[in-house]
Amino acid sequence: MSYCSVNKFTITRGVDNTFVFVIKEDGTTLPLALQPSDTFVAYLKELGTDTTALTKSLSIEDANNGKVKLVVTEAEANLLVPRKGTEVDRYYVKPSYKLVIDCSTAGNGDFIAKVNEVYVD
């Protein structure tokens, strides 16, 4: 499986979406070795209202390399509301949500990771 880095965090409607995040150690770029007791919960919140649209637990994908996986199913993605610009602006995609991941780890303690702009297309 290959991984890539993108500038926009986009959830695509009509398909299952899988996202892999790497949890890093404090103050370094090295991945945190994860323990079976570590937990990660994602909250997709509407921009402006902070209403929670989706709550999902992440699974540990690769404990030694600090990788956790978020899966948004096709049915869940289809419930999300996309925002688009006007015709004159070629219907560009606008962010609809923000992602908040509540992390509890043995190695780094409790912390929150955020993706401030989540697009739905």
N, CA and C atoms as an extended XYZ file, in Angstrom:
363
Properties=species:S:1:pos:R:3:atomname:S:1:resname:S:1:resid:I:1 pbc="F F F"
N         0.847       -1.163        0.000 N   MET     1
C         0.000        0.000        0.000 CA  MET     1
C         0.897        1.231        0.000 C   MET     1
N         0.561        2.199       -0.820 N   SER     2
C         1.346        3.428       -0.866 CA  SER     2
C         0.599        4.542       -0.142 C   SER     2
N         1.345        5.493        0.370 N   TYR     3
C         0.773        6.629        1.074 CA  TYR     3
C         1.218        7.897        0.375 C   TYR     3
N         0.362        8.894        0.372 N   CYS     4
C         0.736       10.150       -0.249 CA  CYS     4
C         0.327       11.309        0.651 C   CYS     4
N         0.918       12.439        0.410 N   SER     5
C         0.601       13.645        1.159 CA  SER     5
C        -0.217       14.556        0.255 C   SER     5
N        -1.285       15.123        0.796 N   VAL     6
C        -2.133       16.017        0.014 CA  VAL     6
C        -2.328       17.324        0.766 C   VAL     6
N        -2.592       18.391        0.019 N   ASN     7
C        -2.822       19.694        0.627 CA  ASN     7
C        -4.256       19.859        1.117 C   ASN     7
N        -5.193       19.159        0.498 N   LYS     8
C        -6.595       19.242        0.876 CA  LYS     8
C        -7.053       17.909        1.442 C   LYS     8
N        -7.793       17.958        2.538 N   PHE     9
C        -8.376       16.756        3.123 CA  PHE     9
C        -9.794       16.661        2.574 C   PHE     9
N       -10.022       15.740        1.639 N   THR    10
C       -11.303       15.643        0.952 CA  THR    10
C       -11.934       14.277        1.168 C   THR    10
N       -13.209       14.278        1.565 N   ILE    11
C       -14.003       13.059        1.646 CA  ILE    11
C       -14.830       12.987        0.368 C   ILE    11
N       -14.730       11.876       -0.334 N   THR    12
C       -15.435       11.703       -1.598 CA  THR    12
C       -16.722       10.920       -1.371 C   THR    12
N       -17.827       11.497       -1.788 N   ARG    13
C       -19.123       10.828       -1.669 CA  ARG    13
C       -19.209        9.703       -2.690 C   ARG    13
N       -19.981        8.666       -2.362 N   GLY    14
C       -20.232        7.567       -3.297 CA  GLY    14
C       -19.230        6.429       -3.212 C   GLY    14
N       -18.211        6.552       -2.370 N   VAL    15
C       -17.211        5.494       -2.204 CA  VAL    15
C       -16.780        5.426       -0.739 C   VAL    15
N       -16.184        4.292       -0.362 N   ASP    16
C       -15.555        4.194        0.952 CA  ASP    16
C       -14.275        5.015        0.930 C   ASP    16
N       -14.013        5.742        1.996 N   ASN    17
C       -12.815        6.575        2.118 CA  ASN    17
C       -11.962        6.039        3.260 C   ASN    17
N       -10.678        5.826        3.007 N   THR    18
C        -9.752        5.359        4.033 CA  THR    18
C        -8.624        6.371        4.161 C   THR    18
N        -8.380        6.813        5.394 N   PHE    19
C        -7.325        7.781        5.673 CA  PHE    19
C        -6.390        7.193        6.720 C   PHE    19
N        -5.093        7.315        6.498 N   VAL    20
C        -4.094        6.831        7.449 CA  VAL    20
C        -3.332        8.035        7.994 C   VAL    20
N        -3.264        8.129        9.323 N   PHE    21
C        -2.547        9.202       10.001 CA  PHE    21
C        -1.357        8.608       10.730 C   PHE    21
N        -0.253        9.347       10.788 N   VAL    22
C         0.920        8.921       11.543 CA  VAL    22
C         0.998        9.766       12.807 C   VAL    22
N         0.981        9.106       13.947 N   ILE    23
C         1.088        9.775       15.240 CA  ILE    23
C         2.572        9.905       15.562 C   ILE    23
N         3.007       11.139       15.815 N   LYS    24
C         4.432       11.408       16.059 CA  LYS    24
C         4.705       11.600       17.545 C   LYS    24
N         5.930       11.296       17.951 N   GLU    25
C         6.366       11.548       19.323 CA  GLU    25
C         6.458       13.062       19.543 C   GLU    25
N         6.275       13.491       20.782 N   ASP    26
C         6.397       14.916       21.108 CA  ASP    26
C         7.779       15.440       20.751 C   ASP    26
N         7.829       16.577       20.064 N   GLY    27
C         9.080       17.263       19.781 CA  GLY    27
C         9.991       16.584       18.780 C   GLY    27
N         9.464       15.664       17.983 N   THR    28
C        10.294       14.964       17.005 CA  THR    28
C         9.439       14.588       15.793 C   THR    28
N        10.089       14.174       14.731 N   THR    29
C         9.366       13.713       13.550 CA  THR    29
C         9.252       12.196       13.519 C   THR    29
N         9.725       11.538       14.572 N   LEU    30
C         9.662       10.078       14.637 CA  LEU    30
C         8.266        9.610       15.017 C   LEU    30
N         7.811        8.495       14.441 N   PRO    31
C         6.495        7.977       14.802 CA  PRO    31
C         6.494        7.425       16.224 C   PRO    31
N         5.356        7.537       16.881 N   LEU    32
C         5.169        7.024       18.226 CA  LEU    32
C         4.777        5.551       18.135 C   LEU    32
N         5.484        4.684       18.860 N   ALA    33
C         5.097        3.269       18.917 CA  ALA    33
C         3.801        3.179       19.721 C   ALA    33
N         2.767        2.644       19.101 N   LEU    34
C         1.448        2.588       19.725 CA  LEU    34
C         1.259        1.302       20.514 C   LEU    34
N         0.447        1.382       21.551 N   GLN    35
C         0.135        0.244       22.408 CA  GLN    35
C        -1.307       -0.197       22.147 C   GLN    35
N        -1.634       -1.459       22.440 N   PRO    36
C        -3.021       -1.929       22.240 CA  PRO    36
C        -4.046       -1.124       23.042 C   PRO    36
N        -3.624       -0.512       24.150 N   SER    37
C        -4.548        0.268       24.982 CA  SER    37
C        -4.790        1.687       24.459 C   SER    37
N        -4.006        2.134       23.458 N   ASP    38
C        -4.163        3.485       22.900 CA  ASP    38
C        -5.497        3.587       22.157 C   ASP    38
N        -6.165        4.742       22.308 N   THR    39
C        -7.449        4.951       21.632 CA  THR    39
C        -7.439        6.258       20.851 C   THR    39
N        -8.191        6.247       19.752 N   PHE    40
C        -8.289        7.405       18.868 CA  PHE    40
C        -9.739        7.502       18.392 C   PHE    40
N       -10.367        8.655       18.637 N   VAL    41
C       -11.755        8.868       18.220 CA  VAL    41
C       -11.814       10.133       17.386 C   VAL    41
N       -12.405       10.027       16.190 N   ALA    42
C       -12.526       11.159       15.268 CA  ALA    42
C       -13.931       11.751       15.354 C   ALA    42
N       -13.978       13.080       15.375 N   TYR    43
C       -15.239       13.818       15.351 CA  TYR    43
C       -15.207       14.740       14.145 C   TYR    43
N       -16.151       14.568       13.237 N   LEU    44
C       -16.284       15.464       12.094 CA  LEU    44
C       -17.335       16.497       12.470 C   LEU    44
N       -16.916       17.773       12.567 N   LYS    45
C       -17.795       18.835       13.054 CA  LYS    45
C       -18.066       19.858       11.947 C   LYS    45
N       -19.303       20.295       11.863 N   GLU    46
C       -19.683       21.299       10.871 CA  GLU    46
C       -18.986       22.618       11.189 C   GLU    46
N       -18.459       23.260       10.153 N   LEU    47
C       -17.849       24.574       10.344 CA  LEU    47
C       -18.942       25.568       10.704 C   LEU    47
N       -18.659       26.455       11.616 N   GLY    48
C       -19.617       27.485       12.000 CA  GLY    48
C       -20.498       27.093       13.167 C   GLY    48
N       -21.024       25.865       13.174 N   THR    49
C       -21.944       25.463       14.246 CA  THR    49
C       -21.296       24.513       15.247 C   THR    49
N       -20.230       23.862       14.861 N   ASP    50
C       -19.557       22.848       15.687 CA  ASP    50
C       -20.442       21.645       15.996 C   ASP    50
N       -21.523       21.471       15.254 N   THR    51
C       -22.375       20.302       15.408 CA  THR    51
C       -21.623       19.075       14.902 C   THR    51
N       -21.632       18.008       15.679 N   THR    52
C       -20.930       16.790       15.288 CA  THR    52
C       -21.761       16.039       14.247 C   THR    52
N       -21.182       15.865       13.061 N   ALA    53
C       -21.852       15.170       11.967 CA  ALA    53
C       -21.515       13.686       11.946 C   ALA    53
N       -20.349       13.329       12.485 N   LEU    54
C       -19.902       11.938       12.442 CA  LEU    54
C       -18.898       11.697       13.564 C   LEU    54
N       -19.052       10.575       14.251 N   THR    55
C       -18.095       10.145       15.274 CA  THR    55
C       -17.630        8.747       14.911 C   THR    55
N       -16.316        8.559       14.830 N   LYS    56
C       -15.760        7.261       14.430 CA  LYS    56
C       -14.525        6.934       15.261 C   LYS    56
N       -14.375        5.674       15.624 N   SER    57
C       -13.141        5.204       16.245 CA  SER    57
C       -12.153        4.849       15.155 C   SER    57
N       -10.895        5.194       15.380 N   LEU    58
C        -9.838        4.831       14.448 CA  LEU    58
C        -9.208        3.527       14.908 C   LEU    58
N        -8.738        2.742       13.967 N   SER    59
C        -8.064        1.496       14.304 CA  SER    59
C        -6.558        1.674       14.128 C   SER    59
N        -5.802        0.886       14.863 N   ILE    60
C        -4.354        0.936       14.729 CA  ILE    60
C        -3.973        0.106       13.510 C   ILE    60
N        -3.338        0.750       12.544 N   GLU    61
C        -2.948        0.128       11.278 CA  GLU    61
C        -1.559       -0.498       11.377 C   GLU    61
N        -0.616        0.213       11.984 N   ASP    62
C         0.769       -0.237       12.122 CA  ASP    62
C         1.317        0.343       13.418 C   ASP    62
N         1.269       -0.448       14.483 N   ALA    63
C         1.621        0.041       15.820 CA  ALA    63
C         3.063        0.520       15.903 C   ALA    63
N         3.993       -0.186       15.303 N   ASN    64
C         5.405        0.184       15.392 CA  ASN    64
C         5.704        1.513       14.703 C   ASN    64
N         4.943        1.846       13.673 N   ASN    65
C         5.176        3.073       12.917 CA  ASN    65
C         4.140        4.153       13.199 C   ASN    65
N         3.365        3.990       14.262 N   GLY    66
C         2.433        5.021       14.712 CA  GLY    66
C         1.280        5.303       13.779 C   GLY    66
N         0.873        4.337       12.969 N   LYS    67
C        -0.182        4.584       11.974 CA  LYS    67
C        -1.543        4.136       12.479 C   LYS    67
N        -2.514        5.062       12.350 N   VAL    68
C        -3.903        4.770       12.674 CA  VAL    68
C        -4.760        5.024       11.436 C   VAL    68
N        -5.877        4.286       11.345 N   LYS    69
C        -6.700        4.348       10.139 CA  LYS    69
C        -8.119        4.800       10.471 C   LYS    69
N        -8.614        5.733        9.667 N   LEU    70
C        -9.990        6.203        9.738 CA  LEU    70
C       -10.696        5.765        8.462 C   LEU    70
N       -11.819        5.068        8.616 N   VAL    71
C       -12.610        4.653        7.458 CA  VAL    71
C       -13.965        5.345        7.523 C   VAL    71
N       -14.286        6.089        6.468 N   VAL    72
C       -15.603        6.702        6.311 CA  VAL    72
C       -16.292        5.910        5.209 C   VAL    72
N       -17.344        5.179        5.586 N   THR    73
C       -18.017        4.313        4.614 CA  THR    73
C       -18.762        5.147        3.569 C   THR    73
N       -19.140        4.492        2.500 N   GLU    74
C       -19.901        5.162        1.441 CA  GLU    74
C       -21.194        5.740        1.998 C   GLU    74
N       -21.897        4.985        2.838 N   ALA    75
C       -23.158        5.458        3.413 CA  ALA    75
C       -22.936        6.696        4.285 C   ALA    75
N       -21.860        6.690        5.076 N   GLU    76
C       -21.550        7.850        5.921 CA  GLU    76
C       -21.158        9.053        5.067 C   GLU    76
N       -20.351        8.832        4.043 N   ALA    77
C       -19.915        9.924        3.162 CA  ALA    77
C       -21.104       10.553        2.447 C   ALA    77
N       -22.068        9.734        2.059 N   ASN    78
C       -23.231       10.247        1.340 CA  ASN    78
C       -24.130       11.123        2.218 C   ASN    78
N       -24.001       11.004        3.548 N   LEU    79
C       -24.780       11.841        4.459 CA  LEU    79
C       -24.148       13.220        4.673 C   LEU    79
N       -22.883       13.368        4.280 N   LEU    80
C       -22.180       14.639        4.476 CA  LEU    80
C       -22.581       15.636        3.393 C   LEU    80
N       -22.604       16.902        3.767 N   VAL    81
C       -23.073       17.961        2.866 CA  VAL    81
C       -21.883       18.661        2.207 C   VAL    81
N       -21.799       18.597        0.865 N   PRO    82
C       -20.735       19.338        0.184 CA  PRO    82
C       -21.113       20.806        0.029 C   PRO    82
N       -20.104       21.658       -0.039 N   ARG    83
C       -20.323       23.087       -0.307 CA  ARG    83
C       -19.524       23.444       -1.544 C   ARG    83
N       -20.158       24.191       -2.447 N   LYS    84
C       -19.499       24.574       -3.687 CA  LYS    84
C       -19.695       26.056       -3.951 C   LYS    84
N       -18.718       26.602       -4.691 N   GLY    85
C       -18.805       27.991       -5.105 CA  GLY    85
C       -19.823       28.148       -6.230 C   GLY    85
N       -19.920       29.337       -6.747 N   THR    86
C       -20.899       29.636       -7.792 CA  THR    86
C       -20.399       29.203       -9.169 C   THR    86
N       -21.302       29.234      -10.117 N   GLU    87
C       -20.976       28.848      -11.495 CA  GLU    87
C       -19.848       29.710      -12.060 C   GLU    87
N       -19.904       31.018      -11.804 N   VAL    88
C       -18.890       31.921      -12.324 CA  VAL    88
C       -17.493       31.556      -11.800 C   VAL    88
N       -17.442       30.918      -10.637 N   ASP    89
C       -16.173       30.490      -10.051 CA  ASP    89
C       -15.897       29.003      -10.286 C   ASP    89
N       -16.596       28.416      -11.236 N   ARG    90
C       -16.405       27.018      -11.654 CA  ARG    90
C       -16.733       26.002      -10.563 C   ARG    90
N       -17.674       26.342       -9.694 N   TYR    91
C       -18.161       25.422       -8.660 CA  TYR    91
C       -17.038       24.835       -7.811 C   TYR    91
N       -16.067       25.657       -7.436 N   TYR    92
C       -14.964       25.161       -6.612 CA  TYR    92
C       -15.507       24.630       -5.284 C   TYR    92
N       -14.814       23.654       -4.722 N   VAL    93
C       -15.235       23.019       -3.478 CA  VAL    93
C       -14.804       23.876       -2.288 C   VAL    93
N       -15.738       24.088       -1.359 N   LYS    94
C       -15.465       24.843       -0.129 CA  LYS    94
C       -15.431       23.871        1.050 C   LYS    94
N       -14.665       24.185        2.090 N   PRO    95
C       -14.670       23.299        3.253 CA  PRO    95
C       -16.022       23.322        3.957 C   PRO    95
N       -16.463       22.147        4.407 N   SER    96
C       -17.740       22.027        5.104 CA  SER    96
C       -17.562       21.662        6.568 C   SER    96
N       -16.469       20.996        6.883 N   TYR    97
C       -16.281       20.427        8.211 CA  TYR    97
C       -14.858       20.650        8.710 C   TYR    97
N       -14.650       20.338        9.987 N   LYS    98
C       -13.312       20.218       10.547 CA  LYS    98
C       -13.252       18.854       11.226 C   LYS    98
N       -12.054       18.291       11.310 N   LEU    99
C       -11.856       16.982       11.912 CA  LEU    99
C       -11.082       17.154       13.210 C   LEU    99
N       -11.615       16.603       14.287 N   VAL   100
C       -10.959       16.626       15.590 CA  VAL   100
C       -10.737       15.173       15.997 C   VAL   100
N        -9.485       14.818       16.275 N   ILE   101
C        -9.168       13.454       16.700 CA  ILE   101
C        -8.720       13.498       18.152 C   ILE   101
N        -9.482       12.842       18.999 N   ASP   102
C        -9.186       12.755       20.428 CA  ASP   102
C        -8.291       11.527       20.627 C   ASP   102
N        -7.055       11.770       21.060 N   CYS   103
C        -6.057       10.711       21.169 CA  CYS   103
C        -5.706       10.457       22.629 C   CYS   103
N        -5.616        9.192       22.988 N   SER   104
C        -5.182        8.803       24.323 CA  SER   104
C        -4.136        7.705       24.150 C   SER   104
N        -2.871        8.035       24.465 N   THR   105
C        -1.780        7.093       24.241 CA  THR   105
C        -0.974        6.881       25.518 C   THR   105
N        -0.370        5.709       25.617 N   ALA   106
C         0.501        5.412       26.757 CA  ALA   106
C         1.789        6.229       26.645 C   ALA   106
N         2.287        6.437       25.418 N   GLY   107
C         3.561        7.113       25.205 CA  GLY   107
C         3.509        8.629       25.255 C   GLY   107
N         2.411        9.247       24.793 N   ASN   108
C         2.307       10.712       24.739 CA  ASN   108
C         1.174       11.258       25.598 C   ASN   108
N         0.438       10.403       26.268 N   GLY   109
C        -0.689       10.863       27.079 CA  GLY   109
C        -1.888       11.232       26.218 C   GLY   109
N        -2.719       12.128       26.728 N   ASP   110
C        -3.923       12.562       26.017 CA  ASP   110
C        -3.637       13.847       25.253 C   ASP   110
N        -4.103       13.905       23.998 N   PHE   111
C        -3.945       15.110       23.187 CA  PHE   111
C        -4.983       15.107       22.080 C   PHE   111
N        -5.111       16.246       21.410 N   ILE   112
C        -6.074       16.399       20.318 CA  ILE   112
C        -5.317       16.792       19.054 C   ILE   112
N        -5.676       16.150       17.948 N   ALA   113
C        -5.140       16.514       16.630 CA  ALA   113
C        -6.296       17.086       15.817 C   ALA   113
N        -6.005       18.116       14.999 N   LYS   114
C        -7.067       18.768       14.232 CA  LYS   114
C        -6.687       18.905       12.758 C   LYS   114
N        -7.709       18.772       11.921 N   VAL   115
C        -7.628       19.149       10.509 CA  VAL   115
C        -8.687       20.229       10.365 C   VAL   115
N        -8.247       21.478       10.171 N   ASN   116
C        -9.157       22.614       10.236 CA  ASN   116
C       -10.134       22.730        9.073 C   ASN   116
N        -9.796       22.179        7.917 N   GLU   117
C       -10.687       22.265        6.755 CA  GLU   117
C       -10.834       20.903        6.103 C   GLU   117
N       -12.061       20.383        6.117 N   VAL   118
C       -12.386       19.116        5.465 CA  VAL   118
C       -13.378       19.413        4.359 C   VAL   118
N       -13.051       18.975        3.159 N   TYR   119
C       -13.892       19.187        1.980 CA  TYR   119
C       -14.687       17.919        1.695 C   TYR   119
N       -15.872       18.085        1.135 N   VAL   120
C       -16.708       16.960        0.705 CA  VAL   120
C       -16.989       17.176       -0.768 C   VAL   120
N       -16.707       16.158       -1.564 N   ASP   121
C       -16.908       16.281       -3.016 CA  ASP   121
C       -17.647       15.067       -3.536 C   ASP   121
